[in-house]
Amino acid sequence: MARIELPPLPATEPSWSSFQVWWQQVKTAIENSEQAQQEILDALDEAIGGAGGLATQTAILGSFTIPTMVVTAADVGTNVTITIAAHVRHYGNSVELPVAGGTITGKAFSTKYGIYYDDLEMVDSTPAYFATTELQAAQHNFVAGRHYVGTVTTPADGAAATTGGSPPAGSGYTAGASAVVIT
């Protein structure tokens, strides 16, 4: 914690008026220090509890879908459509949010995709879903608020539909540079 920079004491016994000036300088220094400390505390509070803060990121990191296997991929002629079923998102802080399903169209055959959506405030019950072949980019908190839904390998041209999803939290699929990517 920073030290309070107080004005120097008068060199000789001060007059009443010079003491009042000095005392006002001391009071101002203390108030400035308290203000600086409050700004630090406010910044810490925001970093922990604000949107995208540590509490949010931790809750997202510990989240998973219920049921866990909510992704299917089907041949629709010239490409594949990935369908995400409606599900409940269970967060690491025990909050549960019903989430609508959705589709991602125009995807390639015989390709592994990571499915995700972004919701920094953990309140979006109708998210826009995305698919990426860079599986690590689909992981929780790859960017702040990223929610991992699962992986799916699309069927070959003319093959039957495939399913995929995500294991529950604690399965080893975590965000970060040294993350374990589900294969």
ZAKOL-135589 format. One record per residue: residue number from 1; x negated, z, y of N, C-alpha, C in turn. Coordinates in Angstrom, 2 decimals. Atoms other than C-alpha are relative to their C-alpha. Example, Ala and Ser with C-alpha at 12.3 -4.5 7.8 and 13.67 -1.06 7.14 Angstrom:
# ZAKOL-135589
+------+---------+---------+---------+---------+---------+---------+---------+---------+---------+
! resi !    n.px !    n.pz !    n.py !   ca.px !   ca.pz !   ca.py !    c.px !    c.pz !    c.py !
+------+---------+---------+---------+---------+---------+---------+---------+---------+---------+
!    1 !   -0.89 !    0.00 !   -1.19 !  -12.30 !    7.80 !   -4.50 !   -0.90 !    0.00 !    1.20 !
!    2 !    0.82 !   -0.06 !   -1.19 !  -13.67 !    7.14 !   -1.06 !    0.77 !    0.73 !    1.09 !
+------+---------+---------+---------+---------+---------+---------+---------+---------+---------+
# end
This chain:
# ZAKOL-135589
+------+---------+---------+---------+---------+---------+---------+---------+---------+---------+
! resi !    n.px !    n.pz !    n.py !   ca.px !   ca.pz !   ca.py !    c.px !    c.pz !    c.py !
+------+---------+---------+---------+---------+---------+---------+---------+---------+---------+
!    1 !   -0.86 !    0.00 !   -1.17 !    0.00 !    0.00 !    0.00 !   -0.90 !    0.00 !    1.22 !
!    2 !    0.78 !    0.10 !   -1.23 !   -1.29 !   -0.87 !    3.45 !    0.02 !    1.32 !    0.76 !
!    3 !    0.11 !   -1.21 !   -0.81 !   -2.49 !    1.91 !    5.68 !    0.64 !   -0.25 !    1.35 !
!    4 !   -0.57 !    0.07 !   -1.34 !   -0.76 !    2.63 !    8.95 !   -1.15 !    0.01 !    0.99 !
!    5 !    1.01 !    0.07 !   -1.05 !   -2.94 !    1.61 !   11.88 !    0.52 !    0.76 !    1.22 !
!    6 !   -0.43 !   -0.82 !   -1.13 !   -2.41 !    4.45 !   14.36 !   -0.93 !   -0.19 !    1.18 !
!    7 !    0.88 !    0.09 !   -1.18 !   -3.68 !    4.31 !   17.91 !   -0.95 !    1.20 !    0.01 !
!    8 !    0.97 !   -1.12 !   -0.03 !   -6.78 !    6.44 !   18.52 !    0.52 !    1.15 !    0.87 !
!    9 !   -0.35 !   -1.16 !   -0.82 !   -6.28 !    9.94 !   19.81 !   -0.72 !   -0.09 !    1.34 !
!   10 !    0.69 !   -0.01 !   -1.30 !   -7.07 !   10.36 !   23.49 !   -1.30 !    0.81 !   -0.11 !
!   11 !    1.32 !   -0.64 !    0.06 !  -10.69 !   11.36 !   24.04 !    0.01 !    1.41 !    0.58 !
!   12 !   -0.09 !   -1.33 !   -0.61 !   -9.76 !   14.33 !   26.19 !    1.45 !    0.43 !   -0.07 !
!   13 !   -1.37 !   -0.51 !    0.03 !   -6.73 !   16.53 !   26.45 !    0.85 !   -0.87 !    0.94 !
!   14 !   -0.78 !    0.93 !   -0.81 !   -4.08 !   14.09 !   27.63 !    0.96 !    0.71 !    0.93 !
!   15 !   -1.08 !   -0.49 !   -0.86 !   -1.69 !   14.57 !   30.46 !    1.30 !   -0.24 !   -0.77 !
!   16 !   -1.28 !    0.15 !    0.67 !    1.95 !   14.81 !   29.54 !    0.40 !   -1.47 !   -0.07 !
!   17 !   -0.41 !    1.40 !   -0.01 !    2.61 !   11.18 !   30.52 !   -0.87 !   -0.84 !   -0.94 !
!   18 !    0.85 !    0.77 !    0.91 !   -0.44 !    9.82 !   28.63 !    0.28 !    0.39 !   -1.46 !
!   19 !   -0.39 !   -0.41 !    1.34 !    0.60 !   11.89 !   25.57 !    1.27 !   -0.72 !   -0.43 !
!   20 !   -1.25 !    0.71 !    0.33 !    4.08 !   10.34 !   25.72 !   -0.28 !   -1.46 !   -0.34 !
!   21 !    0.36 !    1.39 !    0.30 !    2.54 !    6.86 !   25.82 !   -0.64 !   -0.07 !   -1.39 !
!   22 !    0.66 !   -0.02 !    1.29 !    0.29 !    7.70 !   22.87 !    1.01 !    0.25 !   -1.12 !
!   23 !   -1.00 !   -0.33 !    1.04 !    3.16 !    9.25 !   20.91 !    0.92 !   -1.20 !   -0.25 !
!   24 !   -0.83 !    1.20 !    0.17 !    5.30 !    6.11 !   21.50 !   -0.75 !   -1.05 !   -0.81 !
!   25 !    0.81 !    0.95 !    0.77 !    2.41 !    3.99 !   20.14 !   -0.03 !    0.42 !   -1.48 !
!   26 !   -0.02 !   -0.51 !    1.39 !    2.29 !    6.22 !   17.01 !    1.34 !   -0.32 !   -0.64 !
!   27 !   -1.35 !    0.26 !    0.51 !    6.07 !    5.93 !   16.58 !    0.18 !   -1.48 !   -0.32 !
!   28 !   -0.10 !    1.45 !    0.21 !    5.91 !    2.12 !   16.93 !   -0.80 !   -0.44 !   -1.22 !
!   29 !    0.83 !    0.34 !    1.15 !    3.07 !    1.90 !   14.40 !    0.68 !    0.41 !   -1.31 !
!   30 !   -0.71 !   -0.47 !    1.20 !    5.07 !    3.96 !   11.87 !    1.19 !   -0.90 !   -0.29 !
!   31 !   -1.17 !    0.87 !    0.19 !    8.20 !    1.84 !   12.41 !   -0.42 !   -1.38 !   -0.49 !
!   32 !    0.48 !    1.30 !    0.45 !    6.21 !   -1.39 !   12.02 !   -0.43 !    0.05 !   -1.46 !
!   33 !    0.41 !   -0.16 !    1.39 !    4.72 !   -0.09 !    8.78 !    1.21 !    0.10 !   -0.92 !
!   34 !   -1.22 !   -0.12 !    0.81 !    8.15 !    0.89 !    7.46 !    0.69 !   -1.36 !   -0.14 !
!   35 !   -0.61 !    1.33 !    0.04 !    9.47 !   -2.58 !    8.36 !   -0.76 !   -0.92 !   -0.95 !
!   36 !    0.81 !    0.82 !    0.89 !    6.58 !   -4.27 !    6.56 !    0.23 !    0.39 !   -1.46 !
!   37 !   -0.26 !   -0.46 !    1.36 !    7.16 !   -2.11 !    3.48 !    1.38 !   -0.44 !   -0.47 !
!   38 !   -1.34 !    0.43 !    0.37 !   10.88 !   -2.92 !    3.53 !    0.03 !   -1.49 !   -0.32 !
!   39 !    0.07 !    1.43 !    0.28 !   10.10 !   -6.64 !    3.69 !   -0.61 !   -0.27 !   -1.37 !
!   40 !    0.62 !    0.13 !    1.32 !    7.86 !   -6.26 !    0.64 !    1.01 !    0.37 !   -1.08 !
!   41 !   -1.00 !   -0.43 !    0.99 !   10.58 !   -4.35 !   -1.24 !    1.11 !   -1.02 !   -0.13 !
!   42 !   -1.05 !    1.02 !    0.04 !   13.19 !   -6.97 !   -0.30 !   -0.48 !   -1.24 !   -0.76 !
!   43 !    0.55 !    1.16 !    0.70 !   10.91 !   -9.76 !   -1.53 !   -0.10 !    0.27 !   -1.50 !
!   44 !    0.05 !   -0.37 !    1.42 !   10.35 !   -7.93 !   -4.83 !    1.39 !    0.00 !   -0.62 !
!   45 !   -1.37 !   -0.04 !    0.49 !   14.08 !   -7.35 !   -5.22 !    0.51 !   -1.42 !   -0.25 !
!   46 !   -0.43 !    1.40 !    0.16 !   14.74 !  -11.07 !   -4.71 !   -0.72 !   -0.66 !   -1.17 !
!   47 !    0.78 !    0.59 !    1.09 !   11.94 !  -12.06 !   -7.11 !    0.48 !    0.47 !   -1.36 !
!   48 !   -0.48 !   -0.53 !    1.27 !   13.42 !   -9.86 !   -9.80 !    1.47 !   -0.34 !   -0.22 !
!   49 !   -1.43 !    0.13 !    0.21 !   17.17 !  -10.05 !   -9.26 !    0.66 !   -1.21 !    0.61 !
!   50 !   -0.61 !    1.16 !   -0.65 !   17.74 !  -13.18 !   -7.18 !    0.16 !   -1.17 !   -0.95 !
!   51 !   -0.19 !    1.21 !    0.80 !   18.79 !  -16.59 !   -8.45 !   -1.37 !   -0.55 !   -0.38 !
!   52 !    1.28 !    0.49 !    0.48 !   15.93 !  -17.84 !  -10.57 !   -1.07 !    1.07 !   -0.12 !
!   53 !    0.95 !   -1.10 !    0.08 !   14.28 !  -14.42 !  -10.49 !   -0.32 !    0.37 !   -1.44 !
!   54 !    0.46 !   -0.43 !    1.32 !   12.66 !  -12.62 !  -13.39 !    1.14 !    0.40 !   -0.92 !
!   55 !   -1.12 !   -0.42 !    0.85 !   15.92 !  -11.09 !  -14.64 !    0.76 !   -1.21 !   -0.52 !
!   56 !   -0.70 !    1.22 !    0.41 !   17.59 !  -14.52 !  -14.71 !   -0.82 !   -0.76 !   -1.02 !
!   57 !    0.85 !    0.75 !    0.92 !   14.64 !  -16.22 !  -16.37 !   -0.08 !    0.68 !   -1.37 !
!   58 !    0.06 !   -0.74 !    1.26 !   14.44 !  -13.48 !  -19.00 !    1.31 !   -0.15 !   -0.78 !
!   59 !   -1.31 !    0.17 !    0.66 !   18.18 !  -13.72 !  -19.73 !    0.13 !   -1.40 !   -0.59 !
!   60 !   -0.05 !    1.37 !    0.51 !   17.91 !  -17.51 !  -20.11 !   -0.92 !   -0.16 !   -1.19 !
!   61 !    0.97 !    0.11 !    1.08 !   14.81 !  -17.23 !  -22.28 !    0.55 !    0.59 !   -1.30 !
!   62 !   -0.57 !   -0.63 !    1.19 !   16.72 !  -14.96 !  -24.67 !    1.37 !   -0.55 !   -0.38 !
!   63 !   -1.33 !    0.52 !    0.26 !   19.83 !  -17.16 !  -24.73 !    0.02 !   -1.00 !   -1.15 !
!   64 !   -0.21 !    0.98 !    1.07 !   21.27 !  -19.33 !  -27.48 !    1.47 !   -0.36 !   -0.03 !
!   65 !   -1.39 !    0.45 !    0.11 !   24.44 !  -21.21 !  -28.36 !    0.66 !    0.64 !   -1.22 !
!   66 !   -0.81 !   -0.48 !    1.13 !   27.21 !  -19.85 !  -30.59 !    1.13 !   -1.01 !   -0.16 !
!   67 !    0.92 !    0.01 !    1.13 !   27.50 !  -21.61 !  -32.96 !   -1.34 !   -0.62 !    0.40 !
!   68 !    1.33 !    0.49 !   -0.35 !   23.86 !  -22.62 !  -33.11 !   -0.14 !   -1.50 !   -0.20 !
!   69 !    0.11 !    1.44 !    0.27 !   24.36 !  -26.16 !  -34.44 !    1.15 !   -0.72 !    0.71 !
!   70 !   -1.08 !    0.59 !   -0.81 !   26.35 !  -27.90 !  -31.69 !   -0.26 !   -1.46 !    0.38 !
!   71 !    0.38 !    1.35 !   -0.41 !   24.66 !  -31.31 !  -31.44 !    0.18 !   -0.97 !   -1.17 !
!   72 !   -0.08 !    1.08 !    0.98 !   25.57 !  -34.50 !  -33.33 !   -0.41 !   -1.31 !    0.68 !
!   73 !    0.39 !    1.32 !   -0.50 !   24.30 !  -38.06 !  -32.95 !    0.60 !   -1.05 !   -0.91 !
!   74 !   -0.68 !    1.01 !    0.80 !   26.23 !  -41.13 !  -34.07 !   -0.32 !   -1.40 !    0.51 !
!   75 !    0.19 !    1.43 !   -0.28 !   25.57 !  -44.87 !  -34.24 !    1.31 !   -0.52 !    0.57 !
!   76 !   -1.21 !    0.56 !   -0.62 !   28.03 !  -46.54 !  -31.85 !   -0.15 !   -1.50 !    0.21 !
!   77 !    0.17 !    1.45 !   -0.09 !   26.91 !  -50.13 !  -32.37 !   -1.41 !   -0.37 !    0.36 !
!   78 !    1.34 !    0.43 !   -0.42 !   23.91 !  -51.10 !  -30.30 !   -0.90 !    1.16 !    0.38 !
!   79 !    0.80 !   -1.18 !   -0.32 !   22.76 !  -47.55 !  -29.60 !    0.69 !    1.24 !   -0.55 !
!   80 !   -0.50 !   -1.27 !    0.54 !   23.50 !  -43.88 !  -30.24 !    0.62 !    0.83 !    1.12 !
!   81 !   -0.59 !   -0.98 !   -0.90 !   25.79 !  -41.37 !  -28.56 !   -0.26 !    1.38 !   -0.58 !
!   82 !    0.22 !   -1.40 !    0.39 !   24.80 !  -37.70 !  -28.70 !    1.17 !    0.80 !    0.55 !
!   83 !   -1.15 !   -0.82 !   -0.40 !   27.72 !  -35.28 !  -28.62 !   -0.37 !    1.47 !   -0.12 !
!   84 !    0.22 !   -1.44 !    0.00 !   27.44 !  -31.61 !  -27.71 !    1.38 !    0.65 !   -0.07 !
!   85 !   -1.29 !   -0.67 !    0.17 !   30.34 !  -29.47 !  -28.95 !    0.13 !    1.16 !    0.99 !
!   86 !   -0.25 !   -1.20 !   -0.82 !   31.96 !  -26.80 !  -26.80 !   -0.57 !    1.20 !   -0.75 !
!   87 !    0.64 !   -1.16 !    0.62 !   30.22 !  -23.50 !  -27.44 !    0.00 !    1.16 !    0.98 !
!   88 !    0.21 !   -1.17 !   -0.85 !   29.48 !  -20.06 !  -26.05 !   -1.50 !    0.15 !    0.18 !
!   89 !    1.41 !   -0.27 !   -0.28 !   26.13 !  -19.43 !  -24.35 !   -0.13 !    1.52 !    0.04 !
!   90 !    0.26 !   -1.44 !    0.04 !   24.96 !  -15.93 !  -25.27 !   -1.36 !    0.24 !    0.65 !
!   91 !    1.23 !   -0.27 !   -0.74 !   22.38 !  -14.68 !  -22.78 !   -0.68 !    1.27 !   -0.49 !
!   92 !    0.80 !   -1.16 !    0.40 !   19.62 !  -12.16 !  -23.40 !    0.43 !    1.29 !    0.66 !
!   93 !   -0.52 !   -1.21 !   -0.64 !   21.37 !   -9.73 !  -21.05 !    1.41 !    0.33 !   -0.49 !
!   94 !   -1.28 !   -0.21 !    0.68 !   24.47 !   -9.78 !  -23.34 !    1.19 !   -0.65 !    0.68 !
!   95 !   -1.09 !    0.75 !   -0.62 !   26.55 !  -11.95 !  -20.99 !    0.29 !   -1.21 !   -0.87 !
!   96 !   -0.39 !    1.19 !    0.75 !   28.52 !  -14.68 !  -22.76 !    0.84 !   -0.89 !    0.90 !
!   97 !   -0.68 !    0.97 !   -0.84 !   29.77 !  -17.85 !  -21.06 !    0.50 !   -1.14 !   -0.86 !
!   98 !   -0.50 !    1.18 !    0.70 !   32.10 !  -20.43 !  -22.63 !   -0.48 !   -1.26 !    0.73 !
!   99 !    0.56 !    1.21 !   -0.58 !   30.53 !  -23.86 !  -22.08 !    0.68 !   -1.21 !   -0.64 !
!  100 !   -0.64 !    1.22 !    0.49 !   32.33 !  -27.21 !  -22.37 !   -1.03 !   -0.92 !   -0.64 !
!  101 !    0.87 !    0.98 !    0.63 !   30.90 !  -29.92 !  -24.56 !   -0.20 !   -1.20 !    0.90 !
!  102 !    0.25 !    1.21 !   -0.76 !   29.73 !  -33.32 !  -23.41 !   -0.65 !   -1.05 !   -0.85 !
!  103 !    0.66 !    1.08 !    0.72 !   28.14 !  -36.60 !  -24.39 !   -1.14 !   -0.57 !    0.83 !
!  104 !    1.12 !    0.71 !   -0.59 !   24.92 !  -38.44 !  -23.70 !   -0.02 !   -1.35 !   -0.70 !
!  105 !   -0.14 !    1.33 !    0.60 !   25.18 !  -42.18 !  -24.25 !   -1.27 !   -0.83 !    0.17 !
!  106 !    1.06 !    0.98 !   -0.16 !   22.80 !  -45.09 !  -24.71 !   -1.35 !    0.41 !   -0.53 !
!  107 !    1.29 !   -0.47 !    0.53 !   20.12 !  -43.35 !  -26.77 !   -0.48 !   -0.88 !   -1.15 !
!  108 !    0.65 !    0.84 !    1.01 !   17.70 !  -44.99 !  -29.20 !    0.27 !    0.51 !   -1.41 !
!  109 !   -0.11 !   -0.35 !    1.42 !   17.98 !  -45.05 !  -32.98 !   -1.28 !    0.69 !   -0.47 !
!  110 !    1.14 !   -0.64 !    0.69 !   15.70 !  -42.90 !  -35.17 !   -0.99 !    0.67 !    0.96 !
!  111 !    0.83 !   -0.65 !   -1.01 !   14.42 !  -40.82 !  -32.26 !    0.39 !    1.47 !    0.10 !
!  112 !   -0.27 !   -1.43 !   -0.16 !   14.09 !  -37.06 !  -31.86 !    0.13 !    0.32 !    1.48 !
!  113 !   -0.28 !   -0.38 !   -1.39 !   15.61 !  -35.71 !  -28.63 !    0.18 !    1.51 !    0.12 !
!  114 !   -0.31 !   -1.38 !   -0.39 !   15.63 !  -32.29 !  -27.03 !    1.15 !   -0.07 !    1.00 !
!  115 !   -1.20 !    0.00 !   -0.84 !   18.98 !  -31.54 !  -25.40 !   -0.02 !    1.24 !    0.87 !
!  116 !    0.03 !   -1.12 !   -0.93 !   19.26 !  -29.35 !  -22.31 !    0.96 !   -0.23 !    1.15 !
!  117 !   -0.66 !    0.09 !   -1.30 !   21.06 !  -28.61 !  -19.09 !   -0.63 !    1.04 !    0.91 !
!  118 !    0.58 !   -0.91 !   -0.99 !   20.06 !  -26.83 !  -15.89 !    1.11 !    0.80 !    0.67 !
!  119 !   -0.98 !   -0.90 !   -0.61 !   21.97 !  -23.82 !  -14.56 !   -0.73 !    1.26 !    0.45 !
!  120 !    0.81 !   -1.09 !   -0.52 !   19.91 !  -21.49 !  -12.39 !    0.77 !    1.31 !    0.11 !
!  121 !   -0.78 !   -1.23 !   -0.22 !   22.76 !  -19.04 !  -11.79 !    0.77 !    0.46 !   -1.23 !
!  122 !   -0.64 !   -0.36 !    1.27 !   24.05 !  -18.92 !  -15.40 !    1.52 !    0.12 !    0.13 !
!  123 !   -1.44 !   -0.04 !   -0.19 !   27.64 !  -19.69 !  -14.37 !    0.67 !   -1.35 !   -0.26 !
!  124 !   -0.55 !    1.34 !    0.14 !   28.10 !  -23.44 !  -15.03 !    0.63 !   -0.17 !   -1.38 !
!  125 !   -0.69 !    0.15 !    1.28 !   30.74 !  -23.82 !  -17.73 !    0.26 !   -1.47 !   -0.35 !
!  126 !   -0.15 !    1.43 !    0.26 !   30.77 !  -27.63 !  -17.44 !   -1.29 !   -0.73 !    0.41 !
!  127 !    1.28 !    0.56 !   -0.44 !   27.09 !  -28.63 !  -17.26 !   -0.14 !   -1.48 !   -0.31 !
!  128 !    0.42 !    1.37 !    0.33 !   25.62 !  -32.12 !  -17.19 !   -1.13 !    0.12 !   -1.01 !
!  129 !    1.00 !   -0.07 !    1.06 !   23.67 !  -32.55 !  -20.41 !   -1.00 !   -1.15 !    0.12 !
!  130 !    1.07 !    0.99 !   -0.03 !   20.36 !  -34.42 !  -20.69 !   -0.73 !    0.00 !   -1.32 !
!  131 !    0.80 !    0.12 !    1.21 !   18.20 !  -35.67 !  -23.55 !   -1.38 !   -0.51 !    0.38 !
!  132 !    1.37 !    0.43 !   -0.25 !   14.44 !  -36.07 !  -23.56 !   -0.77 !   -0.07 !   -1.31 !
!  133 !    0.87 !    0.07 !    1.18 !   11.88 !  -37.17 !  -26.11 !   -1.21 !    0.92 !    0.16 !
!  134 !    1.05 !   -0.99 !   -0.24 !    9.43 !  -34.73 !  -24.52 !    0.60 !    1.37 !   -0.29 !
!  135 !   -0.73 !   -1.19 !    0.46 !   10.69 !  -31.76 !  -26.51 !   -0.32 !    1.25 !    0.79 !
!  136 !    0.35 !   -1.20 !   -0.76 !    8.79 !  -29.15 !  -24.50 !    0.78 !    0.04 !    1.31 !
!  137 !   -0.74 !    0.05 !   -1.27 !   10.62 !  -30.31 !  -21.34 !    1.44 !    0.51 !   -0.16 !
!  138 !   -1.36 !   -0.49 !    0.23 !   13.93 !  -29.27 !  -22.95 !    0.06 !    1.52 !   -0.17 !
!  139 !    0.05 !   -1.43 !    0.26 !   12.80 !  -25.67 !  -23.44 !    0.57 !    0.83 !    1.13 !
!  140 !   -0.46 !   -0.98 !   -0.99 !   14.29 !  -22.67 !  -21.68 !   -1.05 !    0.15 !    1.10 !
!  141 !    0.83 !   -0.25 !   -1.18 !   12.88 !  -22.30 !  -18.15 !   -1.19 !   -0.94 !    0.15 !
!  142 !    1.07 !    0.98 !   -0.26 !   10.64 !  -25.41 !  -18.40 !   -0.04 !   -0.26 !    1.49 !
!  143 !   -0.19 !   -0.14 !   -1.45 !   11.96 !  -25.63 !  -14.87 !    0.98 !    1.14 !    0.14 !
!  144 !   -0.87 !   -1.16 !   -0.17 !   13.78 !  -22.64 !  -13.44 !    1.45 !   -0.36 !   -0.28 !
!  145 !   -1.40 !    0.20 !    0.32 !   17.26 !  -22.44 !  -14.91 !    0.27 !   -0.94 !   -1.16 !
!  146 !   -0.20 !    0.92 !    1.13 !   16.68 !  -24.86 !  -17.81 !    0.53 !    0.75 !   -1.21 !
!  147 !   -0.62 !   -0.56 !    1.21 !   18.87 !  -24.11 !  -20.86 !   -0.21 !   -0.97 !   -1.16 !
!  148 !    0.22 !    0.80 !    1.21 !   17.81 !  -25.41 !  -24.27 !    1.26 !    0.04 !   -0.85 !
!  149 !   -1.19 !    0.08 !    0.86 !   20.73 !  -26.63 !  -26.39 !   -0.40 !   -0.27 !   -1.44 !
!  150 !    0.45 !    0.27 !    1.36 !   18.87 !  -27.99 !  -29.39 !   -0.71 !   -1.33 !   -0.08 !
!  151 !    0.60 !    1.30 !    0.26 !   17.17 !  -30.96 !  -30.94 !    0.85 !   -0.74 !   -1.02 !
!  152 !   -0.68 !    0.83 !    0.98 !   18.60 !  -33.84 !  -32.89 !   -0.81 !   -1.28 !   -0.18 !
!  153 !    0.61 !    1.30 !    0.28 !   17.08 !  -36.85 !  -34.58 !    1.14 !   -0.97 !   -0.20 !
!  154 !   -1.10 !    0.96 !    0.06 !   19.34 !  -39.82 !  -34.02 !   -0.10 !   -0.81 !   -1.29 !
!  155 !    0.01 !    0.76 !    1.25 !   20.39 !  -41.88 !  -37.03 !   -0.66 !   -1.38 !    0.19 !
!  156 !    0.49 !    1.38 !   -0.01 !   18.82 !  -45.20 !  -37.94 !    1.20 !   -0.92 !    0.24 !
!  157 !   -1.06 !    0.98 !   -0.23 !   20.84 !  -48.30 !  -37.05 !    0.82 !   -0.17 !   -1.28 !
!  158 !   -0.90 !    0.13 !    1.13 !   23.85 !  -48.34 !  -39.38 !    0.09 !    1.24 !   -0.89 !
!  159 !   -0.01 !   -1.22 !    0.83 !   23.15 !  -44.86 !  -40.83 !    1.09 !    0.97 !    0.45 !
!  160 !   -1.01 !   -1.02 !   -0.29 !   25.50 !  -41.88 !  -40.93 !   -0.46 !    0.89 !    1.16 !
!  161 !    0.27 !   -0.91 !   -1.10 !   25.74 !  -39.41 !  -38.06 !   -0.94 !    1.12 !   -0.44 !
!  162 !    0.91 !   -1.11 !    0.27 !   23.16 !  -36.62 !  -37.81 !    0.43 !    1.20 !    0.83 !
!  163 !   -0.31 !   -1.22 !   -0.75 !   23.43 !  -33.03 !  -36.64 !   -1.29 !    0.70 !    0.39 !
!  164 !    1.14 !   -0.78 !   -0.46 !   21.14 !  -30.70 !  -34.78 !    0.49 !    1.18 !    0.81 !
!  165 !   -0.37 !   -1.16 !   -0.80 !   21.08 !  -27.61 !  -32.67 !   -1.20 !    0.84 !    0.28 !
!  166 !    1.08 !   -0.90 !   -0.38 !   19.08 !  -24.61 !  -31.75 !    0.06 !    1.26 !   -0.82 !
!  167 !    0.01 !   -1.31 !    0.63 !   17.97 !  -21.52 !  -33.58 !    0.26 !    1.07 !    1.05 !
!  168 !   -0.23 !   -1.07 !   -0.98 !   18.91 !  -18.21 !  -31.98 !   -1.30 !    0.49 !    0.62 !
!  169 !    1.15 !   -0.56 !   -0.71 !   16.60 !  -16.43 !  -29.57 !   -0.86 !    0.80 !   -0.96 !
!  170 !    0.93 !   -0.75 !    0.83 !   13.52 !  -14.85 !  -31.07 !   -0.52 !   -0.80 !   -1.17 !
!  171 !    0.40 !    0.83 !    1.13 !   12.95 !  -17.77 !  -33.41 !   -1.38 !   -0.61 !    0.16 !
!  172 !    1.31 !    0.57 !   -0.24 !    9.62 !  -18.72 !  -31.88 !    0.04 !   -1.17 !    0.97 !
!  173 !   -0.13 !    1.11 !   -0.95 !   10.96 !  -21.43 !  -29.57 !    0.05 !    0.58 !    1.39 !
!  174 !    0.09 !   -0.65 !   -1.29 !    9.80 !  -20.21 !  -26.19 !   -0.58 !   -0.93 !    1.04 !
!  175 !    0.52 !    0.81 !   -1.10 !    8.91 !  -21.62 !  -22.79 !   -1.45 !    0.34 !    0.28 !
!  176 !    1.35 !   -0.26 !   -0.43 !    5.42 !  -21.92 !  -21.46 !   -0.97 !   -1.02 !   -0.55 !
!  177 !    1.01 !    0.99 !    0.36 !    2.25 !  -23.91 !  -21.84 !   -0.39 !    0.09 !   -1.47 !
!  178 !    0.40 !   -0.14 !    1.40 !    1.52 !  -22.48 !  -25.29 !    1.22 !    0.10 !   -0.90 !
!  179 !   -1.25 !   -0.12 !    0.74 !    5.10 !  -22.85 !  -26.51 !   -0.09 !   -0.68 !   -1.36 !
!  180 !   -0.16 !    0.59 !    1.31 !    5.95 !  -23.61 !  -30.09 !    1.19 !   -0.95 !    0.10 !
!  181 !   -1.08 !    0.98 !   -0.08 !    8.00 !  -26.79 !  -30.17 !    0.59 !   -0.16 !   -1.38 !
!  182 !   -0.66 !    0.16 !    1.29 !   10.56 !  -27.03 !  -32.94 !   -0.20 !   -1.41 !   -0.49 !
!  183 !    0.18 !    1.33 !    0.59 !    9.83 !  -29.92 !  -35.27 !    0.99 !   -0.22 !   -1.10 !
+------+---------+---------+---------+---------+---------+---------+---------+---------+---------+
# end
